[in-house]
Amino acid sequence: MFNKEENYNFMLNTVKMLAHSQGFYGRLLRSLEEIEESTRQDLIESLPDFKKDSLNVVFYFES
């Protein structure tokens, strides 16, 4: 099981991988790279556990 920081990094790496193929994920990646540290920490705390499954990341953003 990931800790919250590892879970965030997994999500970010999944978005990076998808950013090359879909415009939505490219825009999302730019937004994630530009957020302030306090906002990033809030996001880390609020993310669901993706359980090392990229499909869970996709479902999260597309729901």
N, C-alpha and C positions, 0 to 999 in steps of 0.2 A: 504494500500500500504506500502511495506517495504521501509525503508531507505536503502542506499547502504550497510551499514555494516550488517543489518539484512538480506538483500538479499544474501550477501556473506555467512553468517552463515547458511542460509537455503540451499544454494548450497553445502556447506561443509558437513552439516548433511546428505543431500541426498547421497553424495558420500560415506560417512561413512557407511550408511545403505546398499548401493550396494556393497561396498568393500568386504563383506563377501561372496558374491555369484558370483562375476565375477572378473577375474584377472585384466582386464583393470582398473576397479575402485579401486582395491587395489593398483596398481602402481600409479594411479592418486592421491590417498590419500597420499601416501608416498611423492610424489612430492609436494603436497600442504602443507604438514607438514614441509617440509624442505626449503621452499622459504624464502628469506630475507624479512624483513618488508617493504622495499621500493617497492619490486616487488609485495608483497601482496597488498599494497595500490594501485598500478597501476592496478592490477587485479580487485580489488573492484570497481574501477572507470570505468572499461571497460565492466563489465558484463552487459548483458541485464537484464531487470526486469523479474524474473521468476514467479511472481504473485502467489506465494505459491503453485506452481504445480510442483511436482517432475518430471513429464513427460517432462516439459519444460527443466529441467536440463539435462535429458537424451538426448533429441533432440539436445540441445546445444553441448554436447560433442560428439555426434555421427554424427553430420553433417559436 
